[in-house]
C-alpha cells in the first residue's frame, strides 16, 4: 500500500464497527490522525452493558485523542486549534451541521456503502439485501449538510449473489471502501480530483431500522421477502417469527415450496420460510434439527 502521509492532519468521524476498518487503514497508511470523534458510550447486547465504540478502543491503543460530544458544537474550538484540517467520516451516525463542515479543508470526505444517489440514509447495506439488488458498491463523496447528497469523487461497484448476509456484506464493502478511500485521498488532499454532483432526480432513501422491522408477518409478506429480512437483519434488529406458539429469533432460513418440518411457515404467496437456524431459549444459536430434537437448554 502506498503511504498516504501528508502535511494535512485529519479528524476521523466514526462509530460503528464498519468505521474501524477505515480508521485502521488510515493509521496503517501513516495518516496524521489528530482526533477520533465518535458517539458516546452506550448500552449494547443482551445485558445492555455500557460499551465503548470499537473505534474508541482502537484510537486509545494508538494514543489518538477521542472526543465523544453530545453535540458537535462542543468540539468546534478543538477542531479550530488543529488548523488546516481535513475530515474523514465513516458511519458516524449523526448529521454534520454546516457550521462544522466549514471548519474543514477541503471538507469532510465520506465513505458511504451504496452507489449514490441510491440509498441515501442510515441503512444502505440492509436495503440492498432487502430489495434483492443485483449490485451495490461504495461511494467516496464530499459531505454536505443534506444527508448523503454531496458530490461524489469516485465509486466502486460489486455484484451480489442474492445469498449475502448483512455481516458478510458489511465486511466486503468495508474492505473495498477503505481501499478506495486510501487510493483517492492523496488526490483529494492535493486538490487534483473533482467531485461530481449527484443526480438528485434518481435519489432513493432508506430509514433507520427499529426492532419492529424484524417482525415477520406471514399474512402480509411473501416467503422471499421474509428470507431477505433474515439475511439483512442479522445482528440488529434480528428477525422474529412465531414458531410452535412462541416468538423465536431466526438466524438462517431458505424458501421452500413444500413443508418439511414444524419450523416451516407458510407465507402470503403460498411458499414456506424454512428455518435452518434459530436462537434457543438459552440464547444459544442452534440448528433447526437440534432444536426439534429437544434442545431447550
Order of alpha helices (4+ residues) and beta strands (2+ residues): beta-alpha-beta-beta-beta-alpha-beta-alpha-beta-alpha-beta-beta-alpha-beta-beta-alpha-beta-alpha-beta-beta-beta-beta-beta-alpha
